[in-house]
Amino acid sequence: MKNRDFTSLEVTDAYLGAIEAANPKLNAFISVEAEQARQMASASDKKLAEGAARALEGIPLGIKDLFATRGTHTQAGSHILDGFLPEYESTVTANLWSDGAVMLGKLNMDEFAMGSSNESSYFGPVVNPWRSQGATDALVPGGSSGGSAAAVSSWLCAGATATDTGGSIRQPAAFTGTVGVKPTYGRCSRWGIVAFASSLDQAGPITRTVEDAALLLTSMAGFDKKDSTSVDMTVPDFAAAVSRGVKGLKIGIPREYRMEGMPEEIETLWQQGIEWMKDEGAVITDISLPHTKYALPAYYIVAPAEASSNLARYDGVKYGLRVPGDTIDEMYELTRAAGFGDEVKRRVMIGTYVLSAGYYDAYYVRAQKVRTLIKQDFEKVFAQGVDAILTPATPSAAFGIGDKEMAADPVKMYLNDIFTVTVNMAGLPGIAVPAGKDSAGLPLGLQLIGKPFDEETLFAAGRVIERATSDDFSPEKWW
């Protein structure tokens, strides 16, 4: 675009055409803002013609439905926010627009970001653009940012915003052969992002390459006085760190991540990742994160507790869905019964239970103590000179939509987050990078976990994996 070989408007029209053709089958976009996208692209073309291009000038992006976008569809994948059009812009998207990016539309997601498969959306499940070799069965793209991952993987946008509360960026990235970054808690403002669990939620990018992720995060990040959890730190030039390499870095391999029953393919890929790091001059060291086994149960107490508090604001009074009742209490009940899906109701009930008078100390307080121990595990390891930690991103490749085992036992679904939740509990940065494929030809990812506010090392190490793998992570087009 800078060379004027083509315009932002031409690129935007190409993406809009791709969405029109693919979305009936993939269901990645909930709403497409074609007119607004063309206006933004035309404005970018003027800037480009004047030689005044900003960092993301004219680049068309998809926005997860969790980010408030002024005057356009924002429903967090839920019926309870029916018809909600915010009068304000989230800080992260405002940052992107001020850097010249173009909004194509809003991306599908698990309702209120609660899910690991993008099947809990009120707008229906997203379909993974990847299929097992020789099969036509529809697979999940992961969740909750399944629309973001599927759209990037299938070339429906140049990049996408996403959020990660327990793995909701990294797991879908691993399932779709894309790159997903969960930044340090506080690196990106949460203002204007619909809350799930406020002490865990963090925005980040999903892209096709490590360098693209670095470019997007540079624009998304930054201090925001409207968010008290936003950290007042200079945002580095993340893209400049991508080619730094890992020579001399100490990479930790946590023994607790070698889970019982872990598929051989995941173990083999992990070992391959270790060899790639060694080949590039990194020093590999075994480490212990002893409280890892408690992370998942503690997470599924803390996150629902915060969700039950955050979601209490949806009552049918001021905005969104309203189901009339004879009394205000009945209106609350009927609105929430109709507006929330099964998974959201389940988590709200769990959260309300663990916060109730008889169980608060037994569950919520203990889970917070475990969270502190998990954070201390990482602090001890980093104090010993470890620069980053290498683990698998997910315990398997993408599974089928409507998988009976997952539907029958929600805990099986929750186990998808087993490698990712510790990062959120400790507030650390993590990146998932496509690294190989399973026997069915589906993508698998490796995860790197970094020190607080050291995303630069993750981009450098992620690039090593990206460069080392010989696999092509472009799905075969069937849609």
N, C-alpha and C positions, 0 to 999 in steps of 0.2 A: 504493500500500500504506500509506503514511504517513497518508493520508486515510481509511483503512479502507474504501475503495470495494470492495476485494477483498482476500483474504488471500494470504499467501505460499503456503499449501497449495493454494489454488485455481490460482494461477499455475503452481506446480510440477506439479500434476496435468495442467494444459493442455499443458505441455511434454512430460511423460511420454506423454500421448496422441499428441502430434505425432510423437514418436520412434517409438512403436509402429507408427504408420501409415507413416512414411517410411523407417525404417531398412532394411527388407528391400530397398528399391530403391537407397538412397544408401550404405548400409554405413558411415555416419559414426561410429557408436558401436560399440565392441567389447563393452563391458559396460554394462548399465544398472542402477544401484543404487537402485531405486524405493523400497524400504523405508527405506533410510538417508536418501534425499532427503526423504521425507515427514516423518521424525522431525526432520530439520534445519529444515524449513519450519515445522513446528509450534512448535519452540523459538523460531524467529524471530517467529512470530505473537504469542507471549507477550511478547517484548521490545517489539514494536510496540504491543501493547495497553497496556504499562506506560509507553510514551513514552520507552523507553530504546534506541531503534534505533541500531545502529552503521552505519558508512559503506555497507556493501553488504547491509544486513539483508534477508534473504529472497529475494535475487536468485539464480535458478538458473543455474549455470554448467556447462560441459563441461570436462573435464580431459584434456589430452593424455596418452596412455598412457606417456609418458616420466617423469611425476612420480609418485614413490612416494606412495601413499595407504594409510594404515594398514588392514590387514585386507581390502583390496579389490584386484581384478585390477590387476597392474602387470607388463607383459611387454615394453614397448618395441616392440610389434608383431612380436615374435620368438617362434619355437618354443622356442628354447634356454632361455627363462625360464618354461617351461611350469609352470603351477600356482603361480607365485611370488606370495605374499601378504606384503608387507612388514609388519614389526612397528613401523614408524615412519612419520612424515609428512614430506614434503618441506617445507622452510622456506616456499617460495612458497605452497603450498596451505594450510599452517598459518596463514599471514598472512591468506589469504582467509577461512578459517573463523572466525578471531578477529574479523574485520570483519563476520561474519554471513552470508556467502554460503552457498549450498546446492549440494551436488554431485549432479548428475544421473547421472553415469557417466563412463567412460573412453573417450576418442576415438581413432579409428583413425589410423595414421601409417605412414610408410615405416619398415621395420625398422631399429631403432637410429638413426632419423632420417637414414638414408642414402638419399636419393632426391629427385627434383624432380617426382614425379608421383603419389605415394602408390600405386604399383603394386607396391612391393617388400614390402608388409606380409604377414606370414604369414596374416593374417585376410582377405586379399583386397583388391582395389583399392577406394578410395572413388570414388563417382560424383559429378561436379560437378552441382549442381542447375541450372546453366545449360546451355542447348542452343543450337546455331546456329539461326537463323530457318528454320523450315520443315523442320528435320531432327530425327531421333530418335536420332542416334548419341551414344553415351556419351562424355563428355569427362572428362579428368583435372581434379581440383581444385587441382593443384599439390602440392608436397611440401617438406619432409616433413610439415608440419602440415596435411595435406589434410583429415583428419577435423574438425579445429577450424574450418577455413575453411568447409567444406561445411555443418557443423552450424549455424554462425552465419548463413550466407547463407540457409539454408532454414528459419529460425526454430525450430530444434530446441533452442536454448539462448539465453540472453540475451547471453552472451559466453563466451569460451573462453581457456584458457591454451594457450600454444604455445612452441616454442623455435626459435632461429635460429642456425645454425652457418655458413651461407653464403648464406642467403636464404630459409630454411625458414618464416619468418613472412611476409615481404613478398611473395614470389612467389605462394603460395597466396591471399593476400589480393587481389592484383591479378587473379588468375584467377577469383575468385568475387564481385567487387564489394564486398569488405569492407575494413575498415581494419586494418592490421597494424603493430605497433610492435616494432622490435628496439632495446632500450635500450642505453646505453653498457655495455661490458663491466665487470662489477663492481657495476652498479646493483641487480641482483637476485641473491639467493643461488643458487648451483648445488647446494647441499646437498640430497640426496634426489632429484636429477634424474639419470636414467641417463646416464652420460657417453658422448659420441661423440668430440669433440675438445675437450679441456678448456680450451685457450687461446682457443677460438672460440665455444663454446656460450654462449648467453644466453637466458633466459626472457623472454617478453613476452606481451601480450594480442592477440587478434583479436576485433573487435567490429563492430557495424554503423555506428557513428558515431565521429568523432574524440573527442567529449566522453566517450563510454563508454570508449574506450581510455584516456583520461587518468584516469578514475575507477578503472579496474581496475589500471592501473600504479601508482597511488598506494598501493593496498593490497598489491600484489605486491612492491614494492621495499622496500629497507631493509637495513641492516647486519646481518650474521650472523657471530658469532664462530666458528661451525662451518665457515665457508668462508673460507680465507685469501685468496681473490681478491675477496671482497666488500669494497666500499669504505665506510668509515665516514664517511658524509655524510648530512646531513639530507635527507629526501625532501620536495621541494616539493609544494605543492597544484597538481598538474598541471592539474586542471580549471579552476582560476582563470586559467591562461594561455591557454586555448583562444580566448577572445574578444579577445585582445590586438592582433591584426592584424599586418601586416608593414610598416606605414608607416615609411620611413627605413631599413629593413633592406637589407643588401647580399646579393643572391642570386647565387651563382656558377653558370655554365653551363659544364661541362667539355667542351672540344672533343674529347677522346679518347673520349667516349661516343657520338659520331656514327660508329657502326660501319658498315663496308662491308656492303652488302646489307640494311641495316635497313629493315623495311617502312615504306612511305610513311605508313601510318596512325599508326605510333609517332612518327615525326618530326613529323607534323602535331599530334598530341596534345601533344607536348613544347613545340612553339611556342605552342600555345594556353595551356599552363600558364604560360609566360613572360609572355604578354599579361595573364593574370589577376593575376600578381604585380605587374606594372607598374601595372595599373589600381588596385590597392590601395595604391600609393605605394612599392613596393619599388624599389630600384635594381638593375638587372641588369648583371652584368659577366661577360665571358668569362674563363675560367680554364683553366689547364693542370694536368693530373695525369699527368705523362709516363710513369709506371711502370704505368699501368692495364693495358696490354697483357700484362704479366707476371703479373697478379693471379690469373687462373684457373689457369694451370699451377702457380704457386707454392702456391695453395690446395689443389690436388689432389695435392700432395706433403705439405704440413703436416697437413692433416686426416686422410688415411689413416694417416700415421705415428702420430699420436696415437690413432687408432681401434685400430690393431693392438696398441698397448700397453694401452689401456683394456679391450679385449675379451678379453685374455688371461685375465681372471678367470673367464670362462665355460667351465668344464671338466667339469661334471657331478659334482663332488665334494660341494659343500656345499648347493646348491639348484638348482632348475630341472630341466631335462631331463637324464636319464642313460641312455646306451645302454651296456649292459655289454660288457666286453671281457676277454680272457684276461690282459692286463697293464694297468697303469694308463695307459701310453702309448696302448695300443689303445683304452681307454675314452675318453681325451681325443679321439683322432682320430674315433672313431665318433660321439661326442656332438656334436662340432663339425660334422662332415659332415652329420648329420641336423638339427642345431639351427639352423645359420646358413643364410640364403637366398643366392642367387647374387650379389646386389649387395654384401652384407656380405662374402662370401668374396672377391670381387674387390678390395674396398677394403682388407681385411686383408692380402691378398697384395701389393698395391701398397705399403702401409705397411711391411710387413716387409722388402720389397725395398729401399726407399729408406733404411731404417735399418740395413741389413746392412753388414758391415765394409768391403766393397769400394766401396760406393756412398753411404755416409753423407755424406762431404764433397762429393761430386759433386752430390747431389740435396738432401738435407735441409738441410745447412748453407747451401747457396746459396739455397734457398727462404726460409730465415729471414732472410738478408741482403736479399733482394728485399722481404720483408715490412716490414723496417725502412725501405726506400726508399719504399714505398707510404705508410707512416705519415708519413714526412717530407714527402711531396707534400701531404698534407692539412694538416699543421702550417704549412707555408709559406703556403698559401692562406688559412687562418684568421688567420695573423699579418698578412696584408694587409687585414684588416678584413671579410672575408667572413663573414656570419652563418650562412648555410645554403647547400646546394648542391642544385639541382633537376635530376633526371635521369628517364628512363623507369624503370619498375620491372621490366619484363620485355621481351624482344625480340619477343614475340608474345602473342596471346591463347591461351586454353586449347586444347590439342590433344587428339586422340582417344586413348582408352584402347587400348593395344595398337598404337600407331602403329609401323608397320613400320620406318621410318627410324630412330626413336629406339631400337627394340629391337635393330636390327642394328648400330648404332654408339653405344656408351655416351657417347662424346665429344659427340655431338649433344645428348644429354640434359643433359650437364654444362654446355653453353652457355646453358642456361636461367638460370644463376646469374651471367651475365656482368656485369650491372649491380649485383649485390648483394654479391659476395664481398669487394670492396675494403673495405666497411664493417666486416665481421668481422675482416679482416686488420689493420685499423687500430684496432679496438676502439671504433668510433664508434657513435652512435645513428642509426637510420634509421626512416622511416615510409613506408608505402605507402598511398596514398589513391585510391579509385576516381575516375576523372576523365573517362572517356568510353567509347565502345564502338567495336568494329571494324565492318566492313561486314556481318558476319554477326550483329550485335547482341550480341556477347560483350563483357564488361567488360574495360577496360584501366586500368592504374593508373599514377600518377606517384609517384616516390620523392623524398623530401627527406632529405638527410644533414646532420647537425648537428655542432657542436663537442662534445667530451667533456662529459658530464653537463649538456648544454643541451637536454634533451628538450622543455622549455617552448617554445622557439622553433619546434620541429618541430610541436608541437600547434597553435600559433598559425598557422603557415603552412599546415599541413594543413587547418585549418578554412577558410582562404581558398579552397582548391581545392574543398573539399566544398560550400561555399556557391555557388561560381561555376558549377559544372556543373549543367546542366538535366536530365541523365539520371536515370532512376529505376533504382536498383540492387537492385531486388527481382526475383528470377527468376520467370518464369511457372510456376505450379505444375503439374507433370505427374505427380508421384509420389503 
